[in-house]
């Protein structure tokens, strides 16, 4: 949830969905992942020579029937033809083409979502023609005057996506007229669905007789093209029920009519002639980034240049710039403006706007006043369109999807954000309700109902709005922010009122689930915090009197060392880490064991009230089941947070001028505490999750299958090969120590000869299976050599030998028949494994 978009991928909506989430690993956006060129018109002439249309006099093409618009270039509509008149100044300029779906068939996304973006460039051809190239910024020469620049060009030819005959020349040949009708109404992916989208929805060729251009409009820096495009659809394949689920989707409309119709808008935006100065990426501050490889005659290697994605904020004039250098706040020449979609329900509009303007104090810390504002969409203003890429909009989607996302469109040459369309799904309110009830109902009586009052839901909407806006400002998730807050401070009303429960709204630290009812904590929501203000300062504070981006990098490093290096509340760890237990989503505080223990205490307060809080006359147990599922899910998150400390490796990005290690093993004592937590809270059956009276109304087996799934997933996670490989490298808490601690918790009945409950018998067999699986790796010819020759199978076999001895002794003394049968069976399984070697 809440997009976006590790180092951000500025690609299509489909690739965005793979990121969320949402989220992830360091990738890079913009030109690195630039779309390939669009389809060129099919050659229908076979071997015959194409008949070329020679230019005509201007007045014969642009007749007195023309309806003309002057903007970035002049657009002429003559009857059913659309002509672009390209002035000399447009040739060679980079133009960003952004295609959004404005209306979609049922099941194919939502109106307002981005389908494609591509940098293009018009260039004159050799024979009264014009080429349109798709530009890929992957490799660049540092200086066009140096020899290496030509070598780069020779190895990075941009594809020609389309070609157009010159239909007429302006007087003096100062501009050319080309017919864009077939291109705009065609299937080239610059102005149509991407091939991957067509594959996903089983669509075939564009149906020309059912596709048309609605209108083309010209504006000062952009051209907007609205089209309707209909595609044929493949018949659905017959299925026997044995095939794997297909990744494609048969749209309902396709099944009904054999075709699917999309309405879309393509914006052609003229990128700045002079790109904004880059701000070179620093992994210690969480910005989305884009990059390309730079080849320089004066460098002895090709070097990737990575730079942050951010808006261009500049002083209005030299006098304002001087004031800002003296420490005064100034208003930017062009503020960041977000408009609210008029389709948004009236009662939520102000909350969305508040979420936008919650970022104003952060920009003030960077030297800007009124740098970011929110406005209602102007009613009845025909000069504005929400599909116009000059305007950033929070788009409201009538969707059952429980989500929101915050992408941006940026210039791949510099990282400058051009615009953003935040996607807001109506059903995100359902998700917010579920989160808040599960995490805050023990403290906030307002959360103990099936539907929240407007004020509470408005607060929740404001929080999500601010989070998504943060993404559109260039900020990635900071899952390490919550780790900067000591757990006990989360129970301190004064601290929470002053600082909130996490230092960043870009964390996934939803609500304060640690505070206990007796603490009196009222501030349960995230807010734009210390880290967010620092990150905006790093990205948007103007640097005066520096010559270039490299000098800026050194100045920003000095600022980081002075202000952030030793302040955990300003720390960015990573957006996604498989090994660092400090960087986890949905967690709180600096100690997962303590925080999760408090969280479980609050869940234990909720479970007995589930039926009371969800009861509706003449309704079934749907809401009770939903709340109970959410409680179980929250509990499992706590288990995951704690498990990650075992074998954890902490990663703290540093430069050469910072002392200390980048990679450090998690403290051994924290790892032992984590295993002790699992033994107590998970392996000792958490029957409180399934009280008999409630379970009899929600589940047919009293929760047995859910507990089995919990135990299986916890064992699989705790004893995963990747985790055990990290533990094998440790000295203070090694594999034998881990296996011994886990065995003591799972097989505790062996010591006292107690009867073993049904749930525990299942758990013990799950654990035994895992140990045998690890021990047998040594004799498995298909096993990875690194695993086979590691200490893991040796330690597993030693643990099995010890366990077998305890099982056999306990089986002789156990009086409970089922417990004895269980232990005898476990001993026999180990013997069978030994015999089969």
C-alpha positions, 0 to 999 in steps of 0.5 A: 500500500501507498505507492509508489515507487525503492528508487522509483520506476517511472513507467506504466501503471502496470509496472507501478503495481508491481512496485507497490506496495506498496515496494522494494530493492533499489531500481532506477527510473526514467530513462533507464527503463524507457519504453521501446519505440512504438509500432511503425505503420505496416508496410502494405505495399509488399515489394511495390515502391511507396508512393510519396506525397510531395509538399503542396502550397501551404494554402492548399493544405491549410485551407480556409476551412481550417480550425487552428490553435496556436500553442507549443506548436500550431494544430490545424483541423481541416475537416477530418484531418489533424495537422501539426505545424512544426516550427523550427524551434521544436525540431531537436527538442525533447518532448515527453509523451504521457498517455493516460486512460480516461475511461476503461472497460470494466476490469481494465483499470480506472480512468486517470491511470497512466498507461505509457510515457516516452520521450520523443523528438521530431527531426527533419528527414532527408526527403521532404519528410519528418521522423519521430524518434523515441529517445532512450536516456541510458548512455550519454556523452559528458561533452558534445565537443569531445571525441568520446561523445561521437562513440556514444552516439554511434552505439546508442541510436534511438529508434525511429518510431514514425515517419511523416511526409511534409504536406506543406512548408511555411513561407520561407520553410521556417516550419513544416506541416505534417498529417498526424491523423493516422499516427494519433489514431493508430496503434503505435504504443506512444499513443496507444495501449502497450503490447503488454497491456494488450497481452494481459487483456487478450486484445488483438489488432486496433479496429480502425472503424471503431476508433477515432480522435475526439479532439486535439488541443494546443497549450503553451507547453503541451498538446493534448490529444483525446482518442477512442480506441477499440481493439479486437479480443481473442476468444477465451481458451477452453480450460480443463481445470488442470492448467495453471491460472493464466496471467491474462484477463478476459474482460467482460465487454470482450466476452460480450462483444468480441472487442474492448474500447478505451478512451485515452488522453496523450499529452505531448509536453515540451521539456525545458530547453535547459534541464534543471541542475541535477541533485546527485543521489545519496542513499542516506536520504530516501529519494526516488532516482533516475540514472544513466551511464556517463562516458567522459574523455577525462574519466578512466571508466564509464560511471553511472550518474544517479540523481534524485527526482524532485520538483524545480523550485526557483526564486522569482528574481535576484532580490528574492534569491538574496533574501533567501540566502540571508535566511528569509523565507520566499515564495517560489516562482512556480509553486507545487499545486495539487488540484482535487478531482471534482468527482471527489465526495464533497466531505473529503475534499478539505481533508485531502487538501490538508494532507497536501498542505501538511508539507508546508512546514517541511518546505519552510525548513528548506527556505520556501513559503507557500511552496505547496498548495492544494486547490479545488478544480475550477468549475466551468473553466474550459481552458483546463483539463485534468488530463492536461499534463501541466496540472497535478491532480488527486484523481478519485476512482470509483473502485473496490481497490483498497489502495492509493498511490502517488506517482510522478512524471519526471524529466529523465535528463535531470530528474525534474518532476513535471507533474503528478496524478495521485490515484485515490481509490474510493475503497481505501476508506475500508482499508483505513477503517480496518487498520484503525480498528485493529490497531487503535480500538483498545484506546479509541472508542470511536474505532469500535463500530462498523462505520466511523464518523466523518471526523475520524475518517477525515483524519485518516484520509488526511494522513494517507493524502500526506503520505501519497503526496510525499511520494509525489515530492520524490520521497521513498518509504522510510521503513527505518524511521519508526526504529528511532523511537524508544518503545517506552516513549510510545506510551508517553503522552507528552512525547507522542503529542510533541513528536508522534510515534514515528519520525516519518510519515513515509514509514508504514507505521500506521497507528500507535498500537503500543500505547496501553489504555491506561497511558492516556496517549491521544496522538495515535496518527503519523504526521509529517515528521523530523525525517520528512522535514530533513529530507525535503531540506536535503532535496529542495534547499537551494545551494547558492554559489556552487558551480555544478552538481558535483560541488552540490554533492559535497555541500550536501554531504557536509550538511548531512554530516553536520545535521543528520549523521548522528541523529537517529530521527533523521536516519534513512535505512532502506525502503526494503531490506531482507536482513535489517530488522530495524527496517520493517514495515508496519512495525513500531519502536526500537525493540520489536519484542517489547513493542509486539508484546504491548501490541498483543496485549491490546489485541487481547482486549479487542478479541472478547469484544469483536461480536459486540462491536460488529453486531448489526440487526438481521446481519450475519457474522461478516463484519465479525469475521473481517475484524477477527481476520484483521486481528489474526493478521496483525498478530502475525505481523508482530510475529514476523517483526520479531522473527526478523531479528534472528540472523539479522544484519543491520545495514547503515549506509555511510561515506568514507568520512563516517566512522564505523561499519556499514554491516553489523550483526544484530545483537545476540541478546536481541536474537535470544529475546526473539526466540524466547518471544516466539516460544511464549507467544506462538509455540505455546498455543495462542488460544486467546485468538480463538475463544470457543464461543467466538470461534464456533461462529466464525470457523468450522474447526475452532481455529485449528487450521489457522493455528497450523498455518501460523506454526508452519509459516513461523517455522518456515520463516525462522528456519529458512535457509537464508536465515540459517546461513546468516546465523551460521556466520555468527559467533555469539549466537550460532546454529546450535544455540538457535536449534537448542532454544527452539527445541526447548520451546516446542518440545517443552513437554518432554522434560516434564512428561506432560500430555501433548495437546493436539495443536502442539502435536502438530507443531512438533511434527512440523518442527521435526519435518523441518529439521529432517529436511535440513539434515537430508540436504547433505545427501541430496544430489540436487542440493546447492553445494554451498548449502550442502557443505555449510554447517546447516545440515551438520547442526540439524543432524546434531539437533535431531540426535539430541531430540531423538534421545529426549523423545525416546525417553519421554515416550517411555514415561508418558501415560497419555495414549495419544501423546505416547503414540505421537512420540513413538511416531516421531521417533520412528520417523527419525529412525526411518530417515536414518535408515534411508540415507 
